[in-house]
Amino acid sequence: MSTVITRLAPGLAGSRPRERRGRVAEAARCAITLTVAGAAGAAAIVVAYRRAEFGDSGQFGWFWAGMLLFTLSAGYWALRRGTSARLRLAVLIGYGAFTYLPKLLRHPSGPLYHDEYAHWGQSHDILVDGRLFELNPIVRVIGDYPGLHACVASLAALTGLSIWQSALFVLTTAHVLLTLGVAVLAGQLRPDPRIAAAAAIGYSLNSSFLFFDTQFGYESLSLPIMVWALVATLRALRATTVPARLGWSALTLLLAAATTATHHLTALWLTGIVGLLALVCTIHSIPARELITPARAAWALTSGTALIVAAWLAVVAPRTGDYLDPYLGRALNQFSGLAGGEEGGRELFSKSVLPWWEQSAAYVAPVVALIAMVAAVGLWWRLRYTDEPVARAGTTAMLLVGALYFPATALILTPAGAEGARRSWAFSYLGLAIAAAPVVVALLDRVRRLQPRLSTAGRTAAGAGLAGICALLLVGNNAAGMNPSYRFPGPPVYGSDTRAATPEVLAAAHWLLDTQGHGIRLVADRYSGLILGSYGEQRPTTGSESFPAYDLYRAAPGQPIAPALLAQLRDWRFEFLVVDRRMAEQVPDINIYFETNEPLRHDGVPAFDRAQLTKFDTMPWLIKLYDGPHLAIYRFDFGSLGQPVHEGTR
């Protein structure tokens, strides 16, 4: 494997050691160091999770102590000038595996995050029924992108592993390949092994790397495919013979098709980045005529990728546009309202339990990123006449991609744009990390040259400063990107996706499956719907603008339900209504009851009162079948519509 990757990326190749004995000793020291750091780091993460689970303090400090212990150790060996090519490759593989541990240790036994329930259920259905492109009850578009689900279900069918075990294997492998892919991509632009390693570690500092892009979600597989597609693109542009260019172009389009079949946003970003590379190559070809052929190849790959994506969206996944449009539209409206002095923004870290130093790091991290970007632009400008033409064009494209990080960060100030901003960072940070990696190595070399003139304290301060910047970015980006309930376990909290699987809801899901069967259409809130739609194998609906199912809950006792809504429920063959009475007692942890566009109050006061949620006991067209401490399940009896309301409960 090392031979293949070294051939693909000159940036991973290092100088050959002069003596075999020295190479073995170096590998032994590295293995001992990283083994001890990895074991201690993993133990510290476990301690952090245990403290959070039992309500003790200190989980943030323990977690970051464990993460930084291994990250800084791996960074030292990866960026060390004397590290051999194979050892650097081994370090990056180990680093990719270790950075999957936080998500794995967070909840190793099954789905935990909102989208994981949807992807787990979709993969389970493919394994059981063998049918692709089925509509998903939790996230309605993921059925149109079966790449991840088909891969996991196929592995489960071939090996006998469970869906979750198969997913862990696929996702861990993908995470390691993402780490290596970033290094290989950077190595295509700057043939320095330490720059490649710095890019990989720098990319791992983004807010999505530890938790979001390790979850059982289509981004976790599509991102590595996209990065390797960009590697193949650069190889196609660099090819000196027609067969070589055709071969790499075919691989690029094959990976583009795999990306498109796996995730919509990643496919759009891939198309945009390849198109940006084509545009930059065209502009650079004016003074550098040797770029004319690479520019033509880049435009051909852009056209091919765009055609694949457009055909998929038009033929296979026409619902994707309607699914994505409201998020961006509402974010832009809210952002323009902020610019005009209107309300509609969000207060960062409102009621957050994050320690002050995490919150401070979150504010400082974009400033550090901006400084790194300015330095990267300065270095690019200084080397613009000495770089190899394709490398110069690729570096320019990466700078432009990295620059998108900053306007996306501004969207975090809007409620609708915050989610999109977080998801964009996994892509824009790729350009930022690759563009800034040469700056990091240049700083290390400068410190090395100054070592004879520096005191021991000065050398220590320089090393501590670079390590501190790495720690600040890692802590700050994750603090800004993931809330504590996603990162740490704890007692059940109403309105948290990660803590929705309470014993009561799980018991209700299993009861409904055992007594009524699977595939039943029902109306539920967001959190009950997650469990009923995955473990319960049902088809929950939480409502939308065109199907305001939440109006059932909003109606006051004695107030008639809109005839149009009742007609939708009857015509679409809904069978059950699920009511979580906690909606009248608590405010959801993530401030959503049903869906992001719901017309409900979100001012710190429950959006419902108890009378609204118990009125169903007196309605003749609802029959209560299940009643728990908080959860009630009713069967629709549309034949009884129009009968008088009962005065007592049934």
MISELUM-615731 format. One line per field, with one value per residue (C-alpha): chain; x, y, z; residue in one letter. Coordinates in nm, 2 decimals. Example, Ala and Ser with C-alpha at 12.3 -4.5 7.8 and 13.67 -1.06 7.14 Angstrom:
// residues 2
cadena: [A;A] .
px: [1.23;1.37] .
py: [-0.45;-0.11] .
pz: [0.78;0.71] .
residuo: [A;S] .
// end
This chain:
// residues 650
cadena: [A;A;A;A;A;A;A;A;A;A;A;A;A;A;A;A;A;A;A;A;A;A;A;A;A;A;A;A;A;A;A;A;A;A;A;A;A;A;A;A;A;A;A;A;A;A;A;A;A;A;A;A;A;A;A;A;A;A;A;A;A;A;A;A;A;A;A;A;A;A;A;A;A;A;A;A;A;A;A;A;A;A;A;A;A;A;A;A;A;A;A;A;A;A;A;A;A;A;A;A;A;A;A;A;A;A;A;A;A;A;A;A;A;A;A;A;A;A;A;A;A;A;A;A;A;A;A;A;A;A;A;A;A;A;A;A;A;A;A;A;A;A;A;A;A;A;A;A;A;A;A;A;A;A;A;A;A;A;A;A;A;A;A;A;A;A;A;A;A;A;A;A;A;A;A;A;A;A;A;A;A;A;A;A;A;A;A;A;A;A;A;A;A;A;A;A;A;A;A;A;A;A;A;A;A;A;A;A;A;A;A;A;A;A;A;A;A;A;A;A;A;A;A;A;A;A;A;A;A;A;A;A;A;A;A;A;A;A;A;A;A;A;A;A;A;A;A;A;A;A;A;A;A;A;A;A;A;A;A;A;A;A;A;A;A;A;A;A;A;A;A;A;A;A;A;A;A;A;A;A;A;A;A;A;A;A;A;A;A;A;A;A;A;A;A;A;A;A;A;A;A;A;A;A;A;A;A;A;A;A;A;A;A;A;A;A;A;A;A;A;A;A;A;A;A;A;A;A;A;A;A;A;A;A;A;A;A;A;A;A;A;A;A;A;A;A;A;A;A;A;A;A;A;A;A;A;A;A;A;A;A;A;A;A;A;A;A;A;A;A;A;A;A;A;A;A;A;A;A;A;A;A;A;A;A;A;A;A;A;A;A;A;A;A;A;A;A;A;A;A;A;A;A;A;A;A;A;A;A;A;A;A;A;A;A;A;A;A;A;A;A;A;A;A;A;A;A;A;A;A;A;A;A;A;A;A;A;A;A;A;A;A;A;A;A;A;A;A;A;A;A;A;A;A;A;A;A;A;A;A;A;A;A;A;A;A;A;A;A;A;A;A;A;A;A;A;A;A;A;A;A;A;A;A;A;A;A;A;A;A;A;A;A;A;A;A;A;A;A;A;A;A;A;A;A;A;A;A;A;A;A;A;A;A;A;A;A;A;A;A;A;A;A;A;A;A;A;A;A;A;A;A;A;A;A;A;A;A;A;A;A;A;A;A;A;A;A;A;A;A;A;A;A;A;A;A;A;A;A;A;A;A;A;A;A;A;A;A;A;A;A;A;A;A;A;A;A;A;A;A;A;A;A;A;A;A;A;A;A;A;A;A;A;A;A;A;A;A;A;A;A;A;A;A;A;A;A;A;A;A;A;A;A;A;A;A;A;A;A;A;A;A;A;A;A;A;A;A;A;A;A;A;A;A;A;A;A;A;A;A;A;A;A;A;A;A;A;A;A;A] .
px: [0.00;0.28;0.43;0.11;0.05;0.42;0.39;0.07;0.19;0.55;0.45;0.44;0.79;1.08;1.45;1.58;1.75;2.12;2.13;1.88;1.96;1.88;1.55;1.45;1.54;1.34;1.04;1.06;1.08;0.79;0.58;0.65;0.57;0.25;0.13;0.18;0.02;-0.27;-0.34;-0.32;-0.53;-0.80;-0.81;-0.85;-1.14;-1.31;-1.27;-1.43;-1.73;-1.77;-1.76;-2.02;-2.24;-2.26;-2.29;-1.94;-1.74;-1.41;-1.52;-1.40;-1.05;-1.01;-1.13;-0.90;-0.61;-0.65;-0.70;-0.40;-0.17;-0.20;-0.25;0.07;0.27;0.15;0.21;0.57;0.66;0.47;0.63;0.98;1.24;1.41;1.09;1.10;0.83;0.69;0.70;0.52;0.25;0.21;0.18;-0.10;-0.28;-0.26;-0.37;-0.67;-0.77;-0.72;-0.94;-1.22;-1.21;-1.41;-1.71;-1.66;-1.63;-1.92;-2.17;-2.02;-2.34;-2.58;-2.70;-2.70;-2.72;-3.03;-2.91;-2.76;-3.11;-3.21;-2.90;-2.91;-3.28;-3.22;-2.93;-3.13;-3.42;-3.18;-3.04;-3.39;-3.57;-3.29;-3.45;-3.27;-3.42;-3.69;-3.83;-3.68;-3.93;-3.67;-3.47;-3.68;-3.39;-3.14;-3.31;-3.21;-2.84;-2.79;-2.41;-2.34;-2.64;-2.56;-2.20;-2.29;-2.57;-2.35;-2.07;-2.33;-2.47;-2.12;-1.98;-2.27;-2.19;-2.47;-2.55;-2.39;-2.07;-2.05;-2.10;-1.82;-1.58;-1.67;-1.66;-1.33;-1.17;-1.32;-1.19;-0.84;-0.86;-0.97;-0.67;-0.44;-0.63;-0.57;-0.20;-0.18;-0.37;-0.14;0.16;0.04;0.08;0.39;0.63;0.74;0.65;0.61;0.37;0.16;0.15;0.08;-0.21;-0.36;-0.33;-0.44;-0.76;-0.83;-0.87;-1.19;-1.52;-1.66;-1.37;-1.41;-1.78;-1.99;-1.79;-1.74;-2.11;-2.31;-2.40;-2.34;-2.09;-1.86;-1.81;-1.85;-1.58;-1.30;-1.43;-1.43;-1.08;-0.94;-1.14;-0.95;-0.62;-0.71;-0.81;-0.46;-0.30;-0.50;-0.39;-0.03;-0.03;0.21;0.06;-0.29;-0.35;-0.24;-0.46;-0.76;-0.70;-0.69;-0.98;-1.19;-1.10;-1.20;-1.54;-1.59;-1.52;-1.75;-2.03;-1.96;-1.97;-2.30;-2.46;-2.36;-2.43;-2.58;-2.37;-2.04;-2.12;-2.20;-1.88;-1.67;-1.82;-1.75;-1.39;-1.31;-1.47;-1.27;-0.95;-1.05;-1.11;-0.78;-0.59;-0.74;-0.64;-0.29;-0.26;-0.24;0.12;0.20;0.11;0.20;-0.13;-0.35;-0.38;-0.44;-0.70;-0.89;-0.87;-1.00;-1.29;-1.37;-1.37;-1.58;-1.84;-1.84;-1.88;-2.15;-2.33;-2.32;-2.46;-2.73;-2.85;-2.87;-3.06;-3.30;-3.36;-3.30;-3.33;-3.55;-3.66;-3.32;-3.36;-3.68;-3.51;-3.20;-3.37;-3.54;-3.22;-3.02;-3.32;-3.41;-3.04;-2.99;-3.32;-3.21;-2.86;-2.99;-3.22;-2.92;-2.74;-3.05;-3.07;-3.38;-3.42;-3.36;-3.00;-2.89;-2.68;-2.37;-2.33;-2.67;-2.72;-2.42;-2.25;-1.91;-1.63;-1.51;-1.18;-1.37;-1.59;-1.30;-1.11;-1.42;-1.40;-1.02;-1.00;-1.14;-0.89;-0.60;-0.74;-0.75;-0.39;-0.29;-0.48;-0.31;0.03;-0.06;-0.15;0.18;0.38;0.18;0.26;0.63;0.65;0.41;0.69;0.89;0.61;0.54;0.24;-0.02;0.09;0.06;-0.30;-0.40;-0.26;-0.46;-0.78;-0.72;-0.67;-1.01;-1.18;-1.03;-1.14;-1.50;-1.46;-1.49;-1.82;-1.97;-1.86;-2.07;-2.38;-2.34;-2.51;-2.84;-3.06;-3.13;-2.77;-2.59;-2.64;-2.53;-2.23;-2.11;-2.15;-1.96;-1.66;-1.57;-1.52;-1.37;-1.13;-0.98;-0.86;-0.75;-0.55;-0.37;-0.30;-0.17;0.04;0.35;0.33;0.35;0.65;0.82;0.77;0.92;1.22;1.27;1.27;1.52;1.75;1.74;1.80;2.18;2.10;1.80;1.83;1.67;1.38;1.34;1.33;1.08;0.87;0.87;0.76;0.50;0.36;0.31;0.15;-0.07;-0.20;-0.28;-0.46;-0.65;-0.78;-0.88;-1.06;-1.22;-1.34;-1.51;-1.66;-1.81;-1.93;-2.08;-2.28;-2.20;-2.49;-2.34;-1.99;-2.06;-2.30;-2.53;-2.88;-3.18;-3.26;-3.59;-3.54;-3.19;-3.13;-2.85;-3.05;-3.38;-3.36;-3.50;-3.62;-3.98;-3.96;-3.77;-4.04;-4.31;-4.13;-4.09;-4.45;-4.58;-4.36;-4.46;-4.83;-4.90;-4.62;-4.38;-4.42;-4.71;-4.77;-4.79;-4.76;-4.50;-4.27;-3.90;-3.76;-4.03;-4.01;-3.64;-3.68;-4.01;-3.87;-3.55;-3.58;-3.96;-3.94;-4.23;-4.29;-4.32;-4.40;-4.32;-4.50;-4.41;-4.55;-4.75;-4.86;-4.89;-4.93;-4.82;-5.16;-5.31;-5.11;-5.16;-5.54;-5.69;-5.95;-6.29;-6.13;-6.20;-5.91;-5.87;-6.08;-5.79;-5.55;-5.79;-5.84;-5.47;-5.44;-5.72;-5.62;-5.26;-5.36;-5.21;-5.29;-5.14;-5.08;-4.80;-4.81;-4.52;-4.66;-4.31;-4.38;-4.60;-4.35;-4.01;-3.84;-3.64;-3.27;-3.21;-3.52;-3.71;-4.03;-4.11;-3.90;-3.68;-3.95;-4.23;-4.45;-4.42;-4.28;-3.91;-3.87;-3.77;-4.13;-4.30;-4.50;-4.79;-5.00;-5.11;-5.48;-5.36;-5.19;-5.46;-5.75;-5.70;-5.85;-6.19;-6.19;-6.42;-6.20;-5.89;-5.86;-5.59;-5.39;-5.08;-5.03;-4.69;-4.55;-4.50;-4.59;-4.94;-5.02;-5.37;-5.52;-5.71;-6.07;-6.17;-6.51;-6.61;-6.53;-6.82;-6.94;-6.97;-6.66;-6.67;-6.68;-6.46;-6.15;-6.15] .
py: [0.00;0.24;0.18;0.28;0.59;0.70;0.67;0.87;1.15;1.27;1.46;1.14;1.03;1.11;1.08;0.72;0.64;0.57;0.28;0.01;-0.01;0.36;0.32;0.03;0.23;0.53;0.31;0.15;0.49;0.61;0.30;0.31;0.69;0.66;0.34;0.50;0.83;0.64;0.43;0.72;0.94;0.67;0.62;1.00;1.01;0.72;0.90;1.21;1.02;0.84;1.17;1.32;1.02;1.04;1.42;1.49;1.79;1.79;1.60;1.88;1.89;1.51;1.48;1.74;1.62;1.27;1.41;1.65;1.39;1.18;1.46;1.64;1.32;1.21;1.56;1.56;1.23;1.32;1.66;1.56;1.61;1.27;1.06;0.80;0.77;0.44;0.56;0.88;0.67;0.45;0.76;0.90;0.57;0.55;0.91;0.85;0.55;0.73;1.02;0.78;0.68;0.98;0.88;0.51;0.54;0.78;0.51;0.19;-0.02;0.15;0.47;0.79;1.10;1.21;1.11;0.78;0.65;0.72;0.56;0.27;0.20;0.25;0.00;-0.25;-0.23;-0.29;-0.60;-0.73;-0.64;-0.59;-0.28;0.05;0.40;0.34;0.65;0.71;0.81;1.02;1.20;1.19;1.22;0.97;0.69;0.86;0.83;0.46;0.44;0.41;0.19;-0.05;-0.08;-0.15;-0.39;-0.58;-0.62;-0.74;-0.99;-1.12;-1.14;-1.21;-0.90;-0.68;-0.35;-0.15;-0.36;-0.34;0.04;0.07;-0.12;0.09;0.42;0.36;0.26;0.57;0.79;0.66;0.70;1.06;1.14;0.98;1.14;1.49;1.41;1.27;1.57;1.81;1.61;1.66;2.03;2.06;1.76;1.78;1.50;1.73;1.96;1.66;1.55;1.91;1.93;1.60;1.70;2.06;1.93;1.71;2.03;2.12;2.10;1.80;1.57;1.41;1.36;1.47;1.31;0.99;0.93;0.67;0.92;0.96;1.25;1.01;0.80;1.06;1.30;1.05;0.95;1.32;1.38;1.09;1.21;1.54;1.34;1.16;1.49;1.64;1.32;1.35;1.71;1.61;1.31;1.34;1.08;1.03;0.68;0.80;1.11;0.90;0.65;0.90;1.09;0.77;0.71;1.07;1.02;0.68;0.84;1.13;0.89;0.71;1.04;1.14;0.81;0.87;1.23;1.53;1.81;1.64;1.58;1.95;2.06;1.82;1.97;2.32;2.25;2.07;2.36;2.61;2.42;2.44;2.81;2.87;2.66;2.86;3.19;3.07;2.93;3.28;3.34;2.97;2.80;2.46;2.47;2.48;2.10;2.06;2.33;2.15;1.83;2.01;2.15;1.81;1.66;1.95;1.88;1.51;1.55;1.81;1.59;1.29;1.51;1.68;1.35;1.19;1.49;1.50;1.13;0.96;1.24;1.52;1.59;1.71;2.07;2.11;1.95;2.19;2.51;2.62;2.60;2.83;3.06;3.11;3.16;3.44;3.61;3.60;3.72;4.01;4.09;4.11;4.34;4.57;4.57;4.34;4.05;3.70;3.63;3.38;3.43;3.22;2.98;3.08;2.89;2.68;2.46;2.49;2.61;2.96;2.85;2.64;2.93;3.17;2.93;2.91;3.29;3.30;3.00;3.19;3.47;3.23;3.07;3.41;3.49;3.15;3.23;3.57;3.40;3.13;3.40;3.58;3.26;3.18;3.52;3.49;3.15;3.22;3.22;2.92;2.66;2.40;2.52;2.26;2.29;2.67;2.64;2.38;2.59;2.89;2.68;2.55;2.91;3.01;2.70;2.79;3.15;3.02;2.92;3.28;3.39;3.06;3.13;3.45;3.23;3.08;3.40;3.29;3.00;2.86;2.91;2.77;2.41;2.48;2.67;2.38;2.14;2.36;2.37;2.01;2.12;2.47;2.36;2.12;2.42;2.61;2.32;2.25;2.62;2.68;2.36;2.51;2.80;2.56;2.38;2.71;2.82;2.49;2.53;2.89;2.77;2.50;2.75;2.98;2.70;2.77;3.12;3.03;2.94;2.63;2.84;3.00;2.66;2.54;2.85;2.81;2.45;2.53;2.81;2.59;2.32;2.58;2.70;2.34;2.29;2.62;2.53;2.17;2.29;2.60;2.45;2.16;2.39;2.60;2.30;2.05;2.10;1.92;1.67;1.54;1.51;1.37;1.12;1.21;1.16;1.17;1.52;1.60;1.74;1.61;1.38;1.20;1.13;1.05;0.67;0.66;0.33;0.45;0.54;0.22;0.01;0.19;0.13;-0.24;-0.27;-0.11;-0.34;-0.65;-0.58;-0.39;-0.49;-0.26;0.00;0.18;0.55;0.76;1.12;1.19;1.46;1.46;1.26;0.99;0.96;0.89;0.58;0.46;0.51;0.31;0.06;0.05;0.01;0.24;0.54;0.85;1.20;1.51;1.76;2.03;2.35;2.15;1.89;2.08;1.77;1.97;2.15;1.84;1.92;2.30;2.29;2.39;2.16;2.20;2.37;2.18;2.04;2.18;1.96;1.98;1.83;1.55;1.47;1.44;1.21;0.99;0.99;0.92;0.63;0.74;0.49;0.62;0.94;0.96;1.22;1.30;1.49;1.63;1.89;2.07;2.04;2.11;2.30;2.09;2.10;2.19;2.41;2.20;2.01;1.87;2.02;2.33;2.53;2.47;2.77;2.73;2.95;2.91;3.16;2.93;2.85;2.52;2.56;2.35;2.32;1.99;2.05;2.06;1.72;1.54;1.65;1.35;1.13;1.28;1.28;1.01;0.95;0.86;0.54;0.52;0.20;0.27;0.49;0.54;0.79;1.05;0.87;0.79;0.62;0.66;0.48;0.70;0.60;0.83;0.66;0.83;1.19;1.42;1.24;1.46;1.49;1.27;1.45;1.20;1.02;0.67] .
pz: [0.00;0.08;-0.26;-0.43;-0.22;-0.26;-0.63;-0.64;-0.41;-0.41;-0.10;0.11;0.00;0.22;0.20;0.23;0.56;0.52;0.75;0.81;1.18;1.22;1.04;1.27;1.58;1.45;1.39;1.73;1.91;1.71;1.78;2.15;2.17;1.98;2.15;2.49;2.37;2.21;2.51;2.75;2.51;2.47;2.85;2.90;2.65;2.83;3.16;3.01;2.88;3.22;3.40;3.16;3.19;3.57;3.58;3.72;3.60;3.42;3.10;2.87;3.02;3.02;2.66;2.52;2.72;2.56;2.21;2.22;2.38;2.06;1.81;1.91;1.93;1.58;1.45;1.58;1.40;1.08;1.05;1.17;0.89;0.94;0.93;0.66;0.39;0.53;0.89;0.79;0.61;0.92;1.14;0.93;0.92;1.30;1.33;1.11;1.31;1.65;1.54;1.48;1.85;1.99;1.78;1.84;2.21;2.23;2.14;2.00;2.00;1.76;1.60;1.81;1.59;1.40;1.06;1.19;1.27;0.91;0.75;0.98;0.90;0.52;0.53;0.73;0.48;0.19;0.37;0.44;0.12;-0.13;-0.28;-0.34;-0.37;-0.11;0.05;0.40;0.68;0.87;0.60;0.28;0.03;0.15;-0.03;-0.36;-0.26;-0.18;-0.21;0.16;0.24;-0.04;0.06;0.43;0.35;0.10;0.36;0.61;0.37;0.27;0.62;0.85;1.05;1.17;1.00;1.27;1.27;0.89;0.91;1.17;0.94;0.63;0.81;0.99;0.66;0.50;0.77;0.74;0.36;0.40;0.61;0.36;0.07;0.20;0.23;-0.12;-0.27;-0.10;-0.22;-0.58;-0.53;-0.31;-0.33;0.03;0.26;0.56;0.37;0.28;0.65;0.77;0.53;0.66;1.03;0.95;0.78;1.09;1.29;1.12;1.32;1.13;1.14;1.48;1.51;1.21;0.94;1.14;1.20;1.00;0.74;0.37;0.41;0.59;0.28;0.01;0.14;0.10;-0.24;-0.34;-0.22;-0.41;-0.72;-0.69;-0.67;-0.99;-1.15;-1.08;-1.21;-1.53;-1.58;-1.52;-1.75;-2.04;-2.27;-2.41;-2.26;-1.91;-1.93;-2.05;-1.77;-1.49;-1.64;-1.64;-1.28;-1.20;-1.36;-1.19;-0.85;-0.94;-1.02;-0.68;-0.50;-0.68;-0.58;-0.22;-0.13;-0.30;-0.14;-0.18;-0.55;-0.60;-0.42;-0.63;-0.95;-0.82;-0.72;-1.05;-1.24;-1.03;-1.12;-1.49;-1.47;-1.29;-1.54;-1.82;-1.67;-1.59;-1.94;-2.08;-1.97;-1.94;-2.27;-2.13;-1.93;-2.24;-2.26;-1.88;-1.90;-2.18;-1.98;-1.67;-1.86;-2.00;-1.65;-1.52;-1.80;-1.74;-1.36;-1.40;-1.65;-1.41;-1.12;-1.34;-1.48;-1.13;-0.99;-1.29;-1.32;-0.99;-0.72;-0.85;-0.49;-0.38;-0.50;-0.29;0.00;0.00;-0.12;0.21;0.41;0.20;0.12;0.49;0.58;0.32;0.43;0.79;0.71;0.50;0.79;1.03;0.79;0.79;1.17;1.19;1.42;1.31;1.43;1.69;2.00;1.99;2.28;2.43;2.75;2.66;2.92;2.74;2.96;2.90;2.74;2.47;2.39;2.37;2.14;1.91;1.86;1.81;1.57;1.27;1.33;1.34;1.02;0.86;0.95;0.81;0.49;0.45;0.50;0.25;-0.01;0.06;0.01;-0.31;-0.45;-0.37;-0.55;-0.84;-1.10;-0.96;-0.91;-1.17;-1.38;-1.27;-0.91;-0.93;-1.07;-0.82;-0.53;-0.66;-0.67;-0.31;-0.19;-0.35;-0.19;0.15;0.12;0.12;0.48;0.60;0.44;0.55;0.90;0.89;0.82;1.17;1.30;1.14;1.28;0.93;0.81;1.10;1.00;0.64;0.76;0.97;0.69;0.44;0.67;0.59;0.23;0.26;0.52;0.27;0.07;0.38;0.52;0.19;0.13;0.48;0.51;0.33;0.58;0.87;0.73;0.65;1.02;1.14;0.91;1.03;1.39;1.30;1.13;1.43;1.68;1.71;1.81;2.04;2.40;2.53;2.66;2.32;2.14;2.40;2.35;1.98;1.99;2.25;2.04;1.74;1.95;2.11;1.78;1.68;2.01;1.98;1.63;1.73;2.05;1.90;1.57;1.76;2.02;1.73;1.53;1.78;2.09;2.41;2.39;2.06;2.20;2.55;2.69;2.98;3.13;2.90;2.78;2.61;2.26;2.20;1.90;2.08;2.39;2.22;2.27;2.62;2.76;2.74;2.37;2.29;2.47;2.27;1.94;2.02;2.13;1.81;1.59;1.78;1.80;1.48;1.23;1.04;0.77;0.94;0.86;1.17;1.29;1.56;1.69;1.58;1.87;1.89;1.51;1.52;1.73;1.57;1.22;1.30;1.57;1.53;1.15;1.10;0.86;1.08;0.95;1.15;0.92;0.67;0.53;0.28;0.54;0.87;1.09;1.39;1.37;1.53;1.84;1.83;1.82;2.15;2.32;2.14;1.84;1.51;1.32;0.97;0.72;0.47;0.72;0.81;0.44;0.40;0.70;0.56;0.20;0.27;0.50;0.82;1.10;1.42;1.62;1.87;2.15;2.38;2.67;2.75;2.48;2.74;3.02;2.87;2.59;2.34;2.39;2.02;2.00;1.75;1.82;1.47;1.19;1.14;0.96;1.22;1.31;1.68;1.96;2.05;2.33;2.62;2.71;2.60;2.28;2.41;2.72;2.87;2.76;2.40;2.43;2.64;2.42;2.20;2.48;2.41;2.03;1.89;1.58;1.79;2.00;2.26;2.23;2.44;2.74;2.91;3.16;2.88;2.56;2.42;2.09;1.92;1.62;1.37;1.32;1.04;1.02;1.34;1.22;1.28;1.60;1.92;2.14;2.46;2.79;2.96;2.86;2.71] .
residuo: [M;S;T;V;I;T;R;L;A;P;G;L;A;G;S;R;P;R;E;R;R;G;R;V;A;E;A;A;R;C;A;I;T;L;T;V;A;G;A;A;G;A;A;A;I;V;V;A;Y;R;R;A;E;F;G;D;S;G;Q;F;G;W;F;W;A;G;M;L;L;F;T;L;S;A;G;Y;W;A;L;R;R;G;T;S;A;R;L;R;L;A;V;L;I;G;Y;G;A;F;T;Y;L;P;K;L;L;R;H;P;S;G;P;L;Y;H;D;E;Y;A;H;W;G;Q;S;H;D;I;L;V;D;G;R;L;F;E;L;N;P;I;V;R;V;I;G;D;Y;P;G;L;H;A;C;V;A;S;L;A;A;L;T;G;L;S;I;W;Q;S;A;L;F;V;L;T;T;A;H;V;L;L;T;L;G;V;A;V;L;A;G;Q;L;R;P;D;P;R;I;A;A;A;A;A;I;G;Y;S;L;N;S;S;F;L;F;F;D;T;Q;F;G;Y;E;S;L;S;L;P;I;M;V;W;A;L;V;A;T;L;R;A;L;R;A;T;T;V;P;A;R;L;G;W;S;A;L;T;L;L;L;A;A;A;T;T;A;T;H;H;L;T;A;L;W;L;T;G;I;V;G;L;L;A;L;V;C;T;I;H;S;I;P;A;R;E;L;I;T;P;A;R;A;A;W;A;L;T;S;G;T;A;L;I;V;A;A;W;L;A;V;V;A;P;R;T;G;D;Y;L;D;P;Y;L;G;R;A;L;N;Q;F;S;G;L;A;G;G;E;E;G;G;R;E;L;F;S;K;S;V;L;P;W;W;E;Q;S;A;A;Y;V;A;P;V;V;A;L;I;A;M;V;A;A;V;G;L;W;W;R;L;R;Y;T;D;E;P;V;A;R;A;G;T;T;A;M;L;L;V;G;A;L;Y;F;P;A;T;A;L;I;L;T;P;A;G;A;E;G;A;R;R;S;W;A;F;S;Y;L;G;L;A;I;A;A;A;P;V;V;V;A;L;L;D;R;V;R;R;L;Q;P;R;L;S;T;A;G;R;T;A;A;G;A;G;L;A;G;I;C;A;L;L;L;V;G;N;N;A;A;G;M;N;P;S;Y;R;F;P;G;P;P;V;Y;G;S;D;T;R;A;A;T;P;E;V;L;A;A;A;H;W;L;L;D;T;Q;G;H;G;I;R;L;V;A;D;R;Y;S;G;L;I;L;G;S;Y;G;E;Q;R;P;T;T;G;S;E;S;F;P;A;Y;D;L;Y;R;A;A;P;G;Q;P;I;A;P;A;L;L;A;Q;L;R;D;W;R;F;E;F;L;V;V;D;R;R;M;A;E;Q;V;P;D;I;N;I;Y;F;E;T;N;E;P;L;R;H;D;G;V;P;A;F;D;R;A;Q;L;T;K;F;D;T;M;P;W;L;I;K;L;Y;D;G;P;H;L;A;I;Y;R;F;D;F;G;S;L;G;Q;P;V;H;E;G;T;R] .
// end
